[in-house]
Amino acid sequence: MRRDEIGDLMAFLAIAEECNFTRAAARLGTSQSSLSTVVRRLGERLDIRLLTRTTRSVTPTDAGLQLVDTLRPAFDEIEARLLALNELRS
């Protein structure tokens, strides 16, 4: 997996959790337009729609929810392992 693909997955997760591009962009320190590009690119790569967007809301599709259910524990585990490694330095 390429590094940019991991970033795309992290961005998707933030959007799906926030249900809002503006809040996700603020959380990640990026622009809404870059997140929009990420979601389009990820959807094209997977060949499936991940989010339903209207002018007022963003909600994950069933496929998007499955991806969130896969990503959240995986990223939590990675974060926990990195913190454990940091404790070894002490």
N, C-alpha and C positions, 0 to 999 in steps of 0.2 A: 504494500500500500504506500502510495506517495504521500509526502508530508502535506501537500495542499489538500489531499482527500481527507486527511484527519481534520484539518482546519475547517473544511466544508461540513463535516459531520458535527463538529463542535458548534459551528454557527447554526446549523439546522436545529440542534438540540436547544440552543438558547432561544431561537424563534419559537419553537414548539412549546417550550416551558413558559415563555412570557406571553404567548399568543398575541404578540405585538412586535412589529418590526422596529418601531421607535425605541421601545424599552430594550429589546435585544441588541440593537446597535449601541445604545448607551452602555449596556452591560459589557459588551465586547470592545468598546472604544473604536467603533468603525461607523461607516455610513449606512443608511437604509438601502441606498442603491447598490452598494457592494453586497449586502445580504440578499437582496433580490437576485442579483447575478449568481450568487452561491446556490440559492434554492433552485434556480432554473438549471444550472449546470449539474447539480446533484440529481435532480429529477430526470434530466436527459440521460445521465450516466446510468441510472438505475432503471430507466424506461418505465417510470411509474410516478404518479402524482402523489406528493407527500403532504401538501398543504392545500386547504381550501381558503381562498382569499376573497374578501369583499372589501368595499370601501371602508367598512367599520370593524371588521374582525378578521382574524387569522386562526384557523383551527386545523389541527392535524387530521388527515384522512385516516382510514383504518390502517393503511400501509404505514403512514407517518407515525401513528401510535405504536405500531409494532417496532418500528425503528427506534423510537424513544425508549421503549421498554428494553431494547437490546443495548442501546448506547449508555443510558444513565448508569446502570450498575457497572458496566465496563469502565467508564471514565471515573466513577467513584473508586473502583478498585485500583486503577492506575494511580490516582491521587493518593490513596492510602499507602500504597507501596513506596511512592516517592517520599512521602513524609517519614515512613519507617527508615528509609535509607538516610535521610537527613539526621535522624536521631543517632545513627551509627557514628556520625562525625563527632558527637559530643564526648 
